[in-house]
């Protein structure tokens, strides 16, 4: 289901002109310093001296300009286990050496209920993150695996994300993981790429300008209205039209000095 949205206001020259401003914010009050800003996926040390170098290819440069990397904020090592009754759970392999306190660890990484797994033999893990992306023009965000980064030790499973319009339905991002090989531990290292966000604009050749956004009262009210709807309805996309009707004229207000 797709709804097109055209927003006009004093801050815009009109849909389809110039770069699209996309705001990002951290929906959290404590320990925000551990979360790195999203960074555009591009390498500064690749070979650009040769005219035929792949790093100078317009198709590659254009593609990379739409992907932004989110780095892992935690050092976590867990193993999938079952107790004597067969109930699934997670074992913290770092124990007392874990930089994340046990209480906080249970708040940031958790095992999805077994009935909700997409495959009965592949546990689903989620990591809660405070990142939210917003826009005042039609922009779709897709959350994907960090496929442009080489992993010396591949994860024992795959991550899966989603695609949704951040001008209508901004929400906190979760990192979701399907554990294919449960004999191997899941190891997350602080600073490693956790996932990418792909930002699709209209028209598709428009550039993206990423800015840190201010949490205005209007934005907070809109986020609170949307938050938690997944707990009450199954098809949240069916609420897009209702959300659009209640949306404030402006969501993106760049932070001063940013």
C-alpha positions as CSV (number, residue, x, y, z in Angstrom):
1,X,0.0,0.0,0.0
2,X,1.4,3.4,-0.9
3,X,0.3,6.9,-0.2
4,X,1.9,9.9,-1.9
5,X,2.4,13.0,0.1
6,X,3.1,16.5,-1.2
7,X,3.9,19.1,1.5
8,X,4.2,22.8,0.7
9,X,5.3,25.5,3.1
10,X,7.5,28.6,3.5
11,X,10.6,26.5,4.0
12,X,10.5,24.7,0.7
13,X,10.8,25.8,-3.0
14,X,8.4,23.0,-3.9
15,X,8.6,19.2,-4.2
16,X,11.4,18.0,-6.4
17,X,13.8,20.9,-6.2
18,X,17.3,20.9,-4.6
19,X,18.6,18.5,-2.0
20,X,16.2,16.8,0.3
21,X,16.9,17.5,4.0
22,X,16.6,14.4,6.1
23,X,16.8,14.8,9.9
24,X,18.2,12.3,12.3
25,X,17.8,12.3,16.1
26,X,18.4,10.1,19.2
27,X,15.2,9.3,21.1
28,X,17.0,8.8,24.4
29,X,18.1,11.1,27.2
30,X,21.0,9.2,28.8
31,X,24.3,7.9,27.5
32,X,23.7,9.4,24.0
33,X,27.5,10.0,23.6
34,X,27.9,6.2,22.9
35,X,25.8,6.5,19.7
36,X,27.8,7.8,16.7
37,X,26.2,10.0,14.1
38,X,25.1,8.3,10.9
39,X,27.9,8.6,8.3
40,X,27.7,8.4,4.5
41,X,29.1,5.1,3.2
42,X,32.1,6.0,1.2
43,X,35.8,5.3,1.6
44,X,38.4,8.1,1.8
45,X,41.4,5.9,1.1
46,X,40.3,4.1,-2.0
47,X,42.3,4.5,-5.3
48,X,41.0,7.5,-7.3
49,X,44.1,8.2,-9.3
50,X,43.2,6.1,-12.3
51,X,40.5,7.4,-14.6
52,X,38.8,4.0,-14.8
53,X,39.0,3.3,-11.0
54,X,35.7,2.0,-9.7
55,X,35.8,4.7,-7.0
56,X,35.3,7.3,-9.7
57,X,32.4,5.5,-11.4
58,X,29.3,7.8,-11.3
59,X,27.0,4.8,-10.8
60,X,28.9,3.6,-7.8
61,X,29.4,7.1,-6.3
62,X,25.6,7.9,-6.7
63,X,24.7,4.6,-5.1
64,X,27.0,5.0,-2.1
65,X,25.7,8.6,-1.5
66,X,22.3,7.2,-0.5
67,X,23.6,4.8,2.1
68,X,24.4,5.9,5.6
69,X,26.1,3.6,8.2
70,X,25.0,3.1,11.7
71,X,27.8,1.8,14.0
72,X,27.3,-0.7,16.8
73,X,27.3,1.1,20.1
74,X,27.8,-2.0,22.3
75,X,30.2,-4.8,22.9
76,X,28.0,-7.9,23.2
77,X,28.7,-11.7,23.1
78,X,25.7,-13.9,23.6
79,X,24.8,-17.6,23.0
80,X,21.4,-19.0,22.3
81,X,20.4,-21.6,24.9
82,X,17.4,-23.5,26.2
83,X,16.7,-24.3,29.8
84,X,15.7,-27.6,31.3
85,X,12.1,-27.0,30.2
86,X,13.1,-26.2,26.7
87,X,12.4,-22.4,27.0
88,X,14.7,-20.3,24.7
89,X,17.0,-17.7,26.2
90,X,20.3,-15.8,25.8
91,X,23.5,-16.5,27.8
92,X,25.9,-13.6,28.3
93,X,29.3,-15.1,27.4
94,X,31.3,-12.1,28.7
95,X,29.9,-12.5,32.2
96,X,31.6,-10.1,34.6
97,X,33.8,-8.9,31.8
98,X,30.9,-7.4,30.0
99,X,31.1,-3.6,29.6
100,X,27.3,-3.5,29.6
101,X,25.7,-4.1,33.0
102,X,23.4,-7.2,33.1
103,X,20.3,-5.1,33.8
104,X,21.0,-2.8,30.9
105,X,22.0,-5.7,28.6
106,X,18.5,-7.1,29.1
107,X,17.1,-3.8,28.0
108,X,19.0,-3.4,24.8
109,X,19.1,-7.0,23.4
110,X,16.3,-9.4,23.7
111,X,15.0,-12.6,22.2
112,X,11.7,-12.3,20.4
113,X,9.0,-14.7,21.5
114,X,9.3,-18.1,19.8
115,X,5.8,-18.0,18.3
116,X,6.8,-14.8,16.4
117,X,9.9,-16.3,14.7
118,X,9.8,-16.3,10.9
119,X,11.3,-19.8,10.9
120,X,10.8,-22.3,13.8
121,X,14.6,-23.2,13.8
122,X,15.9,-19.6,13.5
123,X,15.6,-17.5,16.7
124,X,15.0,-13.8,16.2
125,X,17.1,-11.3,18.2
126,X,16.5,-7.6,18.4
127,X,18.7,-4.8,19.6
128,X,16.9,-1.6,20.6
129,X,18.3,1.6,19.2
130,X,17.3,5.3,19.7
131,X,17.9,6.4,16.1
132,X,15.0,8.1,14.3
133,X,15.0,9.6,10.8
134,X,12.5,12.3,9.6
135,X,11.8,14.4,6.6
136,X,9.3,17.0,5.3
137,X,9.2,15.6,1.8
138,X,8.5,12.1,0.5
139,X,11.5,9.9,1.5
140,X,11.5,6.2,2.0
141,X,14.0,4.6,4.4
142,X,15.2,1.0,3.9
143,X,17.2,-0.7,6.7
144,X,19.7,-3.2,5.2
145,X,22.8,-5.2,6.1
146,X,26.2,-3.5,5.8
147,X,27.1,-5.3,2.6
148,X,29.9,-2.9,1.6
149,X,31.9,-3.7,4.7
150,X,34.1,-6.8,4.8
151,X,33.5,-9.0,7.8
152,X,36.5,-11.2,8.7
153,X,34.2,-13.3,11.0
154,X,30.8,-13.5,9.5
155,X,27.7,-13.5,11.8
156,X,25.9,-16.8,12.3
157,X,22.8,-15.5,10.6
158,X,21.3,-12.7,8.7
159,X,19.8,-9.3,9.6
160,X,16.5,-8.1,8.2
161,X,15.0,-4.6,8.2
162,X,12.2,-2.9,6.4
163,X,11.2,0.0,4.2
164,X,8.8,2.8,5.3
165,X,8.2,6.5,4.6
166,X,9.9,8.7,7.2
167,X,7.9,11.8,6.2
168,X,4.7,10.0,7.4
169,X,5.8,7.2,9.7
170,X,9.1,8.1,11.6
171,X,9.9,5.6,14.3
172,X,12.8,4.1,16.3
173,X,15.0,1.7,14.5
174,X,15.5,-1.9,15.8
175,X,18.3,-4.2,14.7
176,X,16.7,-7.5,14.0
177,X,18.8,-10.7,13.5
178,X,17.8,-14.3,12.5
179,X,20.1,-16.8,14.1
180,X,20.7,-19.5,11.5
181,X,23.6,-21.4,13.2
182,X,22.8,-21.5,16.9
183,X,25.9,-23.5,17.7
184,X,27.9,-20.3,17.1
185,X,27.7,-17.2,19.4
186,X,26.5,-13.8,18.3
187,X,29.3,-11.3,18.7
188,X,28.7,-7.5,18.3
189,X,31.7,-5.1,18.6
190,X,31.4,-1.5,19.4
191,X,32.3,0.6,16.3
192,X,31.7,-2.0,13.7
193,X,29.0,-1.3,11.1
194,X,25.7,-2.6,12.4
195,X,23.5,-1.7,9.4
196,X,22.9,0.8,6.6
197,X,20.0,3.0,6.0
198,X,19.1,3.7,2.3
199,X,17.3,6.9,1.7
200,X,15.1,7.0,-1.5
201,X,14.0,10.5,-2.7
202,X,11.4,11.7,-5.2
203,X,12.6,12.2,-7.9
204,X,15.3,9.6,-7.4
205,X,18.2,11.7,-8.6
206,X,17.8,14.3,-5.8
207,X,20.7,14.6,-3.4
208,X,20.3,13.9,0.3
209,X,21.4,16.3,3.0
210,X,21.5,14.7,6.5
211,X,21.2,17.0,9.5
212,X,20.8,16.5,13.2
213,X,17.3,17.5,14.1
214,X,15.8,19.3,17.1
215,X,13.1,17.5,19.1
216,X,10.5,20.2,18.9
217,X,7.2,19.8,20.9
218,X,5.4,19.3,17.6
219,X,7.7,16.5,16.6
220,X,7.6,14.9,20.0
221,X,3.8,14.9,19.9
222,X,3.8,13.3,16.5
223,X,6.3,10.6,17.5
224,X,4.2,9.8,20.6
225,X,1.1,9.4,18.5
226,X,2.8,6.8,16.3
227,X,4.8,5.1,18.9
228,X,3.6,1.7,20.1
229,X,0.9,1.2,17.5
230,X,2.4,-2.2,16.6
231,X,1.2,-3.4,20.0
232,X,-2.4,-2.7,19.0
233,X,-2.8,-3.4,15.3
234,X,-1.2,-5.8,12.8
235,X,-1.1,-3.7,9.7
236,X,0.4,-0.4,10.8
237,X,0.8,0.8,7.1
238,X,-3.0,1.0,7.0
239,X,-2.7,4.0,9.4
240,X,-0.6,6.1,7.0
241,X,-3.5,8.2,5.8
242,X,-4.7,8.9,9.4
243,X,-1.1,9.9,10.4
244,X,-0.8,12.1,7.4
245,X,-3.9,14.0,8.3
246,X,-2.6,14.7,11.8
247,X,1.0,15.5,10.8
248,X,2.3,18.9,11.8
249,X,3.5,21.1,8.8
250,X,7.1,20.7,9.7
251,X,9.2,17.9,11.4
252,X,12.8,18.8,10.5
253,X,14.3,21.6,12.5
254,X,18.1,21.5,12.3
255,X,19.9,21.9,15.6
256,X,21.5,25.2,16.1
257,X,25.2,25.2,15.3
258,X,24.9,21.9,13.4
